[in-house]
Amino acid sequence: MVKRLKIDKDLRASELSRDLRMLIIENLKKFELNFLKFGGYESAVVTRGGVDLSEINPSSMMSKKIDNLFFVGEILDIDSLTGGYNLQIYFSTAYACSQYIRERI
């Protein structure tokens, strides 16, 4: 967005004027993507990248590196065919996390 709006990439967020911030917000709200074609089921995957599963306790979804930091859903590095299964990943990881937190309170 910075490149598209020709905003100096070296500016810090705190240095952006109110007008520039509003310009960015409006452009984000109105940002459109045009596709030439859509892929089939074979090419549909959950977003790649994210927090490595080896760094997460699967029973609580808590970080093994930082106490009380939890990760659920697509923030996790899980690649798979979607077809709705990514929603199951959200629900299952959120449930595991919520149950752990609930038991601790």
MOPAC internal coordinates of N, CA, C and O (Angstrom, degrees):
PM7 1SCF
backbone

  N    0.0000 0     0.00 0     0.00 0    0    0    0
  C    1.4497 1     0.00 0     0.00 0    1    0    0
  C    1.5294 1   109.98 1     0.00 0    2    1    0
  O    1.2310 1   120.97 1   141.96 1    3    2    1
  N    1.3256 1   115.74 1   -38.04 1    3    2    1
  C    1.4667 1   120.12 1   178.85 1    5    3    2
  C    1.5247 1   110.11 1   -60.61 1    6    5    3
  O    1.2310 1   120.77 1   134.71 1    7    6    5
  N    1.3243 1   116.13 1   -45.29 1    7    6    5
  C    1.4595 1   120.54 1   179.42 1    9    7    6
  C    1.5263 1   110.54 1   -64.98 1   10    9    7
  O    1.2310 1   120.92 1   135.14 1   11   10    9
  N    1.3154 1   115.84 1   -44.86 1   11   10    9
  C    1.4745 1   121.24 1  -178.69 1   13   11   10
  C    1.5282 1   111.88 1   -60.07 1   14   13   11
  O    1.2310 1   120.54 1   141.08 1   15   14   13
  N    1.3287 1   116.57 1   -38.92 1   15   14   13
  C    1.4650 1   121.23 1  -178.29 1   17   15   14
  C    1.5274 1   112.94 1   -91.81 1   18   17   15
  O    1.2310 1   121.04 1  -178.28 1   19   18   17
  N    1.3411 1   115.62 1     1.72 1   19   18   17
  C    1.4705 1   122.14 1   178.90 1   21   19   18
  C    1.5269 1   112.23 1    57.13 1   22   21   19
  O    1.2310 1   121.95 1  -134.02 1   23   22   21
  N    1.3519 1   113.87 1    45.98 1   23   22   21
  C    1.4642 1   120.88 1   176.36 1   25   23   22
  C    1.5218 1   107.40 1   -96.86 1   26   25   23
  O    1.2310 1   120.66 1   -41.80 1   27   26   25
  N    1.3009 1   116.35 1   138.20 1   27   26   25
  C    1.4622 1   121.50 1  -179.58 1   29   27   26
  C    1.5386 1   109.47 1   -55.29 1   30   29   27
  O    1.2310 1   120.42 1   -62.62 1   31   30   29
  N    1.3215 1   116.81 1   117.38 1   31   30   29
  C    1.4675 1   121.69 1  -176.37 1   33   31   30
  C    1.5225 1   112.71 1   -67.30 1   34   33   31
  O    1.2310 1   119.91 1   164.10 1   35   34   33
  N    1.3006 1   117.78 1   -15.90 1   35   34   33
  C    1.4645 1   120.75 1  -179.60 1   37   35   34
  C    1.5264 1   112.96 1   -88.61 1   38   37   35
  O    1.2310 1   120.19 1   175.76 1   39   38   37
  N    1.3260 1   117.23 1    -4.24 1   39   38   37
  C    1.4641 1   120.57 1   177.71 1   41   39   38
  C    1.5235 1   109.55 1   -70.09 1   42   41   39
  O    1.2310 1   120.63 1   -41.59 1   43   42   41
  N    1.3033 1   116.40 1   138.41 1   43   42   41
  C    1.4631 1   121.18 1   173.59 1   45   43   42
  C    1.5252 1   107.85 1   -82.76 1   46   45   43
  O    1.2310 1   120.80 1   -24.43 1   47   46   45
  N    1.3293 1   116.07 1   155.57 1   47   46   45
  C    1.4717 1   120.27 1  -179.81 1   49   47   46
  C    1.5240 1   110.73 1   -55.85 1   50   49   47
  O    1.2310 1   120.25 1   141.93 1   51   50   49
  N    1.3240 1   117.14 1   -38.07 1   51   50   49
  C    1.4705 1   120.83 1  -179.25 1   53   51   50
  C    1.5276 1   112.43 1   -67.91 1   54   53   51
  O    1.2310 1   120.43 1   164.09 1   55   54   53
  N    1.3229 1   116.78 1   -15.91 1   55   54   53
  C    1.4658 1   120.74 1  -179.21 1   57   55   54
  C    1.5308 1   112.61 1   -92.85 1   58   57   55
  O    1.2310 1   120.24 1   173.39 1   59   58   57
  N    1.3215 1   117.15 1    -6.61 1   59   58   57
  C    1.4627 1   120.22 1  -179.93 1   61   59   58
  C    1.5232 1   110.03 1   -74.19 1   62   61   59
  O    1.2310 1   120.79 1   -46.84 1   63   62   61
  N    1.3105 1   116.09 1   133.16 1   63   62   61
  C    1.4631 1   119.75 1   177.38 1   65   63   62
  C    1.5264 1   108.92 1   -71.03 1   66   65   63
  O    1.2310 1   120.84 1   -15.56 1   67   66   65
  N    1.3060 1   115.99 1   164.44 1   67   66   65
  C    1.4689 1   120.36 1   177.75 1   69   67   66
  C    1.5204 1   109.92 1   -59.63 1   70   69   67
  O    1.2310 1   120.28 1   138.73 1   71   70   69
  N    1.3226 1   117.07 1   -41.27 1   71   70   69
  C    1.4709 1   121.10 1   179.97 1   73   71   70
  C    1.5266 1   111.45 1   -61.32 1   74   73   71
  O    1.2310 1   120.35 1   138.11 1   75   74   73
  N    1.3343 1   116.95 1   -41.89 1   75   74   73
  C    1.4654 1   120.15 1   178.50 1   77   75   74
  C    1.5241 1   111.33 1   -66.37 1   78   77   75
  O    1.2310 1   120.59 1   139.13 1   79   78   77
  N    1.3334 1   116.47 1   -40.87 1   79   78   77
  C    1.4687 1   119.55 1   177.74 1   81   79   78
  C    1.5253 1   110.70 1   -62.07 1   82   81   79
  O    1.2310 1   120.35 1   137.50 1   83   82   81
  N    1.3163 1   116.94 1   -42.50 1   83   82   81
  C    1.4702 1   121.05 1   179.20 1   85   83   82
  C    1.5269 1   110.28 1   -65.80 1   86   85   83
  O    1.2310 1   120.17 1   142.43 1   87   86   85
  N    1.3336 1   117.28 1   -37.57 1   87   86   85
  C    1.4614 1   121.23 1   177.85 1   89   87   86
  C    1.5350 1   110.32 1   -62.80 1   90   89   87
  O    1.2310 1   120.41 1   136.30 1   91   90   89
  N    1.3159 1   116.81 1   -43.70 1   91   90   89
  C    1.4661 1   121.41 1   178.26 1   93   91   90
  C    1.5299 1   110.00 1   -62.47 1   94   93   91
  O    1.2310 1   120.23 1   133.01 1   95   94   93
  N    1.3080 1   117.17 1   -46.99 1   95   94   93
  C    1.4671 1   121.58 1  -179.46 1   97   95   94
  C    1.5254 1   110.92 1   -59.58 1   98   97   95
  O    1.2310 1   120.34 1   132.07 1   99   98   97
  N    1.3169 1   116.95 1   -47.93 1   99   98   97
  C    1.4612 1   120.23 1  -179.55 1  101   99   98
  C    1.5249 1   111.64 1   -62.12 1  102  101   99
  O    1.2310 1   120.35 1   139.69 1  103  102  101
  N    1.3167 1   116.94 1   -40.31 1  103  102  101
  C    1.4614 1   120.26 1   179.33 1  105  103  102
  C    1.5248 1   112.10 1   -69.33 1  106  105  103
  O    1.2310 1   120.09 1   145.34 1  107  106  105
  N    1.3181 1   117.43 1   -34.66 1  107  106  105
  C    1.4623 1   120.36 1   175.61 1  109  107  106
  C    1.5214 1   110.60 1   -66.03 1  110  109  107
  O    1.2310 1   120.49 1   138.59 1  111  110  109
  N    1.3221 1   116.66 1   -41.41 1  111  110  109
  C    1.4657 1   120.98 1   180.00 1  113  111  110
  C    1.5268 1   111.79 1   -64.45 1  114  113  111
  O    1.2310 1   120.58 1   144.91 1  115  114  113
  N    1.3231 1   116.50 1   -35.09 1  115  114  113
  C    1.4673 1   120.82 1  -174.90 1  117  115  114
  C    1.5253 1   113.33 1   -99.96 1  118  117  115
  O    1.2310 1   120.33 1  -174.56 1  119  118  117
  N    1.3282 1   116.98 1     5.44 1  119  118  117
  C    1.4578 1   121.38 1  -176.32 1  121  119  118
  C    1.5276 1   110.22 1   -64.01 1  122  121  119
  O    1.2310 1   120.67 1   -52.50 1  123  122  121
  N    1.3066 1   116.33 1   127.50 1  123  122  121
  C    1.4613 1   121.35 1  -179.57 1  125  123  122
  C    1.5184 1   110.37 1  -119.78 1  126  125  123
  O    1.2310 1   121.27 1   -33.75 1  127  126  125
  N    1.3112 1   115.18 1   146.25 1  127  126  125
  C    1.4561 1   122.13 1   173.83 1  129  127  126
  C    1.5151 1   107.85 1  -118.33 1  130  129  127
  O    1.2310 1   120.41 1   -47.23 1  131  130  129
  N    1.3016 1   116.83 1   132.77 1  131  130  129
  C    1.4531 1   121.30 1   176.50 1  133  131  130
  C    1.5233 1   108.29 1  -112.46 1  134  133  131
  O    1.2310 1   121.05 1   -49.35 1  135  134  133
  N    1.3188 1   115.59 1   130.65 1  135  134  133
  C    1.4542 1   121.31 1  -177.38 1  137  135  134
  C    1.5198 1   110.23 1  -108.37 1  138  137  135
  O    1.2310 1   120.84 1   -40.47 1  139  138  137
  N    1.3074 1   116.00 1   139.53 1  139  138  137
  C    1.4528 1   120.76 1   175.74 1  141  139  138
  C    1.5153 1   110.74 1   -76.75 1  142  141  139
  O    1.2310 1   120.60 1   144.83 1  143  142  141
  N    1.3429 1   116.46 1   -35.17 1  143  142  141
  C    1.4580 1   121.79 1   177.47 1  145  143  142
  C    1.5211 1   109.18 1  -162.38 1  146  145  143
  O    1.2310 1   121.00 1   -17.19 1  147  146  145
  N    1.3046 1   115.70 1   162.81 1  147  146  145
  C    1.4479 1   121.48 1   177.75 1  149  147  146
  C    1.5190 1   108.62 1  -107.90 1  150  149  147
  O    1.2310 1   120.74 1   -35.82 1  151  150  149
  N    1.3243 1   116.19 1   144.18 1  151  150  149
  C    1.4568 1   120.45 1   177.42 1  153  151  150
  C    1.5169 1   110.33 1   -79.62 1  154  153  151
  O    1.2310 1   120.63 1   -12.60 1  155  154  153
  N    1.2821 1   116.40 1   167.40 1  155  154  153
  C    1.4512 1   121.65 1   177.92 1  157  155  154
  C    1.5099 1   111.89 1   -86.67 1  158  157  155
  O    1.2310 1   121.26 1     6.22 1  159  158  157
  N    1.3129 1   115.19 1  -173.78 1  159  158  157
  C    1.4635 1   122.06 1  -179.82 1  161  159  158
  C    1.5223 1   111.45 1   -57.66 1  162  161  159
  O    1.2310 1   120.39 1   145.48 1  163  162  161
  N    1.3287 1   116.85 1   -34.52 1  163  162  161
  C    1.4677 1   121.36 1  -177.63 1  165  163  162
  C    1.5263 1   112.62 1   -62.00 1  166  165  163
  O    1.2310 1   120.26 1   151.54 1  167  166  165
  N    1.3293 1   117.11 1   -28.46 1  167  166  165
  C    1.4652 1   119.53 1  -176.84 1  169  167  166
  C    1.5343 1   112.29 1   -99.26 1  170  169  167
  O    1.2310 1   120.04 1  -179.31 1  171  170  169
  N    1.3184 1   117.53 1     0.69 1  171  170  169
  C    1.4662 1   120.82 1  -179.20 1  173  171  170
  C    1.5234 1   109.49 1   -82.40 1  174  173  171
  O    1.2310 1   120.36 1   -62.79 1  175  174  173
  N    1.3384 1   116.91 1   117.21 1  175  174  173
  C    1.4613 1   121.05 1   178.38 1  177  175  174
  C    1.5198 1   110.09 1  -134.84 1  178  177  175
  O    1.2310 1   121.17 1   -25.19 1  179  178  177
  N    1.3101 1   115.37 1   154.81 1  179  178  177
  C    1.4502 1   120.83 1   172.77 1  181  179  178
  C    1.5231 1   107.28 1   -65.56 1  182  181  179
  O    1.2310 1   120.14 1   -29.23 1  183  182  181
  N    1.3210 1   117.34 1   150.77 1  183  182  181
  C    1.4541 1   121.28 1   179.42 1  185  183  182
  C    1.5203 1   111.13 1   -50.94 1  186  185  183
  O    1.2310 1   120.74 1   -48.06 1  187  186  185
  N    1.3128 1   116.20 1   131.94 1  187  186  185
  C    1.4625 1   120.60 1  -178.84 1  189  187  186
  C    1.5124 1   111.04 1   -84.43 1  190  189  187
  O    1.2310 1   121.73 1   -24.68 1  191  190  189
  N    1.3235 1   114.30 1   155.32 1  191  190  189
  C    1.4580 1   119.82 1   179.04 1  193  191  190
  C    1.5171 1   110.80 1    90.53 1  194  193  191
  O    1.2310 1   120.58 1    -6.09 1  195  194  193
  N    1.2972 1   116.50 1   173.91 1  195  194  193
  C    1.4522 1   120.83 1   179.80 1  197  195  194
  C    1.5100 1   111.17 1   126.32 1  198  197  195
  O    1.2310 1   121.26 1    14.60 1  199  198  197
  N    1.3090 1   115.20 1  -165.40 1  199  198  197
  C    1.4617 1   121.59 1  -177.57 1  201  199  198
  C    1.5262 1   109.08 1   -72.68 1  202  201  199
  O    1.2310 1   120.90 1   -52.48 1  203  202  201
  N    1.3115 1   115.89 1   127.52 1  203  202  201
  C    1.4614 1   122.58 1  -179.43 1  205  203  202
  C    1.5315 1   109.64 1   -62.71 1  206  205  203
  O    1.2310 1   120.78 1   -48.65 1  207  206  205
  N    1.3289 1   116.11 1   131.35 1  207  206  205
  C    1.4649 1   121.04 1  -177.70 1  209  207  206
  C    1.5307 1   112.77 1   -61.57 1  210  209  207
  O    1.2310 1   120.16 1   154.15 1  211  210  209
  N    1.3226 1   117.30 1   -25.85 1  211  210  209
  C    1.4679 1   119.82 1   179.12 1  213  211  210
  C    1.5303 1   111.14 1   -69.22 1  214  213  211
  O    1.2310 1   120.09 1   166.39 1  215  214  213
  N    1.3417 1   117.42 1   -13.61 1  215  214  213
  C    1.4631 1   121.61 1   180.00 1  217  215  214
  C    1.5242 1   112.49 1   -96.92 1  218  217  215
  O    1.2310 1   120.52 1  -173.65 1  219  218  217
  N    1.3456 1   116.60 1     6.35 1  219  218  217
  C    1.4624 1   122.22 1  -176.17 1  221  219  218
  C    1.5301 1   109.87 1  -121.96 1  222  221  219
  O    1.2310 1   120.66 1   -41.21 1  223  222  221
  N    1.3185 1   116.35 1   138.79 1  223  222  221
  C    1.4571 1   120.78 1   171.64 1  225  223  222
  C    1.5318 1   106.92 1   -81.33 1  226  225  223
  O    1.2310 1   119.00 1   -66.66 1  227  226  225
  N    1.3378 1   119.52 1   113.34 1  227  226  225
  C    1.4609 1   121.05 1  -173.23 1  229  227  226
  C    1.5275 1   114.97 1   -66.39 1  230  229  227
  O    1.2310 1   119.57 1   158.43 1  231  230  229
  N    1.3212 1   118.42 1   -21.57 1  231  230  229
  C    1.4663 1   119.31 1   179.97 1  233  231  230
  C    1.5275 1   112.14 1   -80.42 1  234  233  231
  O    1.2310 1   120.12 1   158.98 1  235  234  233
  N    1.3341 1   117.38 1   -21.02 1  235  234  233
  C    1.4622 1   120.58 1  -178.48 1  237  235  234
  C    1.5279 1   112.83 1  -122.46 1  238  237  235
  O    1.2310 1   120.41 1   162.41 1  239  238  237
  N    1.3376 1   116.82 1   -17.59 1  239  238  237
  C    1.4606 1   124.16 1  -174.39 1  241  239  238
  C    1.5330 1   112.05 1    66.93 1  242  241  239
  O    1.2310 1   120.84 1  -162.66 1  243  242  241
  N    1.3327 1   116.00 1    17.34 1  243  242  241
  C    1.4613 1   120.75 1   178.81 1  245  243  242
  C    1.5307 1   109.91 1   -87.75 1  246  245  243
  O    1.2310 1   121.55 1   -35.53 1  247  246  245
  N    1.3160 1   114.63 1   144.47 1  247  246  245
  C    1.4529 1   121.82 1   176.26 1  249  247  246
  C    1.5221 1   110.22 1   -60.09 1  250  249  247
  O    1.2310 1   120.79 1   -39.90 1  251  250  249
  N    1.3184 1   116.09 1   140.10 1  251  250  249
  C    1.4642 1   120.46 1   174.65 1  253  251  250
  C    1.5248 1   110.15 1   -80.84 1  254  253  251
  O    1.2310 1   120.58 1   166.37 1  255  254  253
  N    1.3235 1   116.50 1   -13.63 1  255  254  253
  C    1.4667 1   120.78 1  -177.51 1  257  255  254
  C    1.5263 1   112.73 1   -96.79 1  258  257  255
  O    1.2310 1   120.22 1   146.69 1  259  258  257
  N    1.3495 1   117.19 1   -33.31 1  259  258  257
  C    1.4682 1   120.89 1  -175.34 1  261  259  258
  C    1.5238 1   109.00 1  -130.83 1  262  261  259
  O    1.2310 1   120.42 1   -62.51 1  263  262  261
  N    1.3271 1   116.81 1   117.49 1  263  262  261
  C    1.4600 1   120.92 1   178.68 1  265  263  262
  C    1.5254 1   111.36 1   -59.84 1  266  265  263
  O    1.2310 1   121.19 1   -37.19 1  267  266  265
  N    1.3215 1   115.34 1   142.81 1  267  266  265
  C    1.4655 1   123.27 1   176.03 1  269  267  266
  C    1.5229 1   114.19 1    63.66 1  270  269  267
  O    1.2310 1   120.29 1  -156.70 1  271  270  269
  N    1.3102 1   117.04 1    23.30 1  271  270  269
  C    1.4610 1   121.74 1   172.42 1  273  271  270
  C    1.5212 1   105.97 1  -112.68 1  274  273  271
  O    1.2310 1   120.68 1   -60.51 1  275  274  273
  N    1.3336 1   116.31 1   119.49 1  275  274  273
  C    1.4529 1   122.07 1  -173.48 1  277  275  274
  C    1.5210 1   110.67 1  -116.35 1  278  277  275
  O    1.2310 1   120.69 1   -31.49 1  279  278  277
  N    1.3295 1   116.28 1   148.51 1  279  278  277
  C    1.4566 1   122.10 1   179.09 1  281  279  278
  C    1.5219 1   109.36 1  -131.62 1  282  281  279
  O    1.2310 1   120.46 1   -47.38 1  283  282  281
  N    1.3337 1   116.73 1   132.62 1  283  282  281
  C    1.4624 1   121.29 1   177.26 1  285  283  282
  C    1.5308 1   109.33 1  -139.68 1  286  285  283
  O    1.2310 1   120.81 1   -19.73 1  287  286  285
  N    1.3216 1   116.06 1   160.27 1  287  286  285
  C    1.4567 1   121.27 1   173.29 1  289  287  286
  C    1.5124 1   113.94 1    70.87 1  290  289  287
  O    1.2310 1   121.04 1    34.84 1  291  290  289
  N    1.3382 1   115.61 1  -145.16 1  291  290  289
  C    1.4631 1   121.09 1  -172.90 1  293  291  290
  C    1.5183 1   114.70 1   -73.89 1  294  293  291
  O    1.2310 1   119.95 1   176.76 1  295  294  293
  N    1.3265 1   117.70 1    -3.24 1  295  294  293
  C    1.4653 1   119.35 1   173.89 1  297  295  294
  C    1.5253 1   109.58 1   -70.03 1  298  297  295
  O    1.2310 1   120.74 1   162.93 1  299  298  297
  N    1.3427 1   116.20 1   -17.07 1  299  298  297
  C    1.4627 1   122.04 1   178.77 1  301  299  298
  C    1.5214 1   110.14 1   -85.00 1  302  301  299
  O    1.2310 1   120.56 1   -30.19 1  303  302  301
  N    1.3133 1   116.54 1   149.81 1  303  302  301
  C    1.4599 1   122.02 1   179.70 1  305  303  302
  C    1.5263 1   109.26 1   -82.81 1  306  305  303
  O    1.2310 1   121.41 1   -98.30 1  307  306  305
  N    1.3342 1   114.91 1    81.70 1  307  306  305
  C    1.4635 1   121.60 1   179.06 1  309  307  306
  C    1.5185 1   107.44 1  -126.85 1  310  309  307
  O    1.2310 1   120.23 1   -62.53 1  311  310  309
  N    1.3197 1   117.17 1   117.47 1  311  310  309
  C    1.4608 1   121.87 1   176.03 1  313  311  310
  C    1.5194 1   108.17 1  -106.86 1  314  313  311
  O    1.2310 1   120.54 1   -51.60 1  315  314  313
  N    1.3092 1   116.57 1   128.40 1  315  314  313
  C    1.4608 1   120.14 1   176.24 1  317  315  314
  C    1.5128 1   109.24 1  -162.89 1  318  317  315
  O    1.2310 1   120.68 1   -14.00 1  319  318  317
  N    1.3069 1   116.31 1   166.00 1  319  318  317
  C    1.4539 1   119.69 1   172.34 1  321  319  318
  C    1.5205 1   107.16 1   -65.28 1  322  321  319
  O    1.2310 1   120.19 1   -34.04 1  323  322  321
  N    1.3105 1   117.23 1   145.96 1  323  322  321
  C    1.4622 1   119.22 1  -176.46 1  325  323  322
  C    1.5268 1   110.37 1   -90.41 1  326  325  323
  O    1.2310 1   120.29 1    85.00 1  327  326  325
  N    1.2906 1   117.06 1   -95.00 1  327  326  325
  C    1.4515 1   118.96 1  -176.76 1  329  327  326
  C    1.5198 1   111.26 1    60.23 1  330  329  327
  O    1.2310 1   120.18 1  -150.84 1  331  330  329
  N    1.3308 1   117.26 1    29.16 1  331  330  329
  C    1.4554 1   121.16 1  -179.93 1  333  331  330
  C    1.5178 1   113.87 1    96.45 1  334  333  331
  O    1.2310 1   120.32 1   167.34 1  335  334  333
  N    1.3261 1   116.99 1   -12.66 1  335  334  333
  C    1.4672 1   118.93 1  -176.85 1  337  335  334
  C    1.5223 1   112.09 1   -70.20 1  338  337  335
  O    1.2310 1   119.93 1   157.18 1  339  338  337
  N    1.3208 1   117.73 1   -22.82 1  339  338  337
  C    1.4626 1   118.15 1   177.00 1  341  339  338
  C    1.5267 1   110.20 1   -64.27 1  342  341  339
  O    1.2310 1   119.85 1   148.53 1  343  342  341
  N    1.3310 1   117.89 1   -31.47 1  343  342  341
  C    1.4655 1   120.31 1   175.26 1  345  343  342
  C    1.5267 1   110.17 1   -64.15 1  346  345  343
  O    1.2310 1   120.45 1   142.58 1  347  346  345
  N    1.3152 1   116.74 1   -37.42 1  347  346  345
  C    1.4606 1   119.85 1   178.06 1  349  347  346
  C    1.5291 1   110.59 1   -64.82 1  350  349  347
  O    1.2310 1   120.39 1   143.25 1  351  350  349
  N    1.3351 1   116.85 1   -36.75 1  351  350  349
  C    1.4659 1   120.33 1   176.71 1  353  351  350
  C    1.5240 1   109.85 1   -62.73 1  354  353  351
  O    1.2310 1   120.61 1   136.67 1  355  354  353
  N    1.3469 1   116.44 1   -43.33 1  355  354  353
  C    1.4742 1   119.37 1   177.58 1  357  355  354
  C    1.5186 1   110.50 1   -58.91 1  358  357  355
  O    1.2310 1   121.05 1   127.72 1  359  358  357
  N    1.3349 1   115.59 1   -52.28 1  359  358  357
  C    1.4560 1   120.32 1  -175.46 1  361  359  358
  C    1.5245 1   111.96 1   -62.52 1  362  361  359
  O    1.2310 1   120.41 1   135.44 1  363  362  361
  N    1.3203 1   116.82 1   -44.56 1  363  362  361
  C    1.4656 1   120.45 1  -176.43 1  365  363  362
  C    1.5221 1   112.07 1   -67.79 1  366  365  363
  O    1.2310 1   120.19 1   135.91 1  367  366  365
  N    1.3278 1   117.24 1   -44.09 1  367  366  365
  C    1.4677 1   119.37 1  -179.10 1  369  367  366
  C    1.5275 1   110.44 1   -71.03 1  370  369  367
  O    1.2310 1   120.10 1   142.92 1  371  370  369
  N    1.3253 1   117.41 1   -37.08 1  371  370  369
  C    1.4715 1   120.30 1   177.74 1  373  371  370
  C    1.5257 1   110.39 1   -66.62 1  374  373  371
  O    1.2310 1   120.28 1   141.79 1  375  374  373
  N    1.3207 1   117.07 1   -38.21 1  375  374  373
  C    1.4681 1   120.68 1   178.62 1  377  375  374
  C    1.5282 1   110.32 1   -64.32 1  378  377  375
  O    1.2310 1   120.42 1   132.35 1  379  378  377
  N    1.3260 1   116.81 1   -47.65 1  379  378  377
  C    1.4660 1   120.52 1   179.41 1  381  379  378
  C    1.5215 1   110.39 1   -58.50 1  382  381  379
  O    1.2310 1   120.54 1   135.78 1  383  382  381
  N    1.3131 1   116.58 1   -44.22 1  383  382  381
  C    1.4614 1   121.94 1  -179.83 1  385  383  382
  C    1.5346 1   110.60 1   -64.43 1  386  385  383
  O    1.2310 1   120.37 1   132.21 1  387  386  385
  N    1.3273 1   116.89 1   -47.79 1  387  386  385
  C    1.4723 1   120.42 1  -177.21 1  389  387  386
  C    1.5324 1   111.43 1   -64.47 1  390  389  387
  O    1.2310 1   120.25 1   142.00 1  391  390  389
  N    1.3373 1   117.13 1   -38.00 1  391  390  389
  C    1.4615 1   120.09 1   178.73 1  393  391  390
  C    1.5344 1   110.49 1   -64.28 1  394  393  391
  O    1.2310 1   120.86 1   138.46 1  395  394  393
  N    1.3231 1   115.97 1   -41.54 1  395  394  393
  C    1.4674 1   120.20 1   179.44 1  397  395  394
  C    1.5230 1   110.37 1   -63.58 1  398  397  395
  O    1.2310 1   120.65 1   133.23 1  399  398  397
  N    1.3175 1   116.36 1   -46.77 1  399  398  397
  C    1.4739 1   120.54 1  -179.41 1  401  399  398
  C    1.5249 1   109.92 1   -63.44 1  402  401  399
  O    1.2310 1   120.63 1   135.87 1  403  402  401
  N    1.3213 1   116.41 1   -44.13 1  403  402  401
  C    1.4751 1   121.50 1  -179.70 1  405  403  402
  C    1.5258 1   111.26 1   -58.98 1  406  405  403
  O    1.2310 1   120.50 1   137.82 1  407  406  405
  N    1.3219 1   116.64 1   -42.18 1  407  406  405
  C    1.4635 1   120.41 1  -179.59 1  409  407  406
  C    1.5261 1   112.49 1   -67.62 1  410  409  407
  O    1.2310 1   120.63 1   152.24 1  411  410  409
  N    1.3217 1   116.41 1   -27.76 1  411  410  409
  C    1.4661 1   120.47 1  -178.99 1  413  411  410
  C    1.5117 1   112.49 1   -80.47 1  414  413  411
  O    1.2310 1   119.90 1   155.81 1  415  414  413
  N    1.3253 1   117.79 1   -24.19 1  415  414  413
  C    1.4824 1   120.84 1  -175.12 1  417  415  414
  C    1.5022 1   111.32 1   -81.23 1  418  417  415
  O    1.2310 1   120.10 1   180.00 1  419  418  417

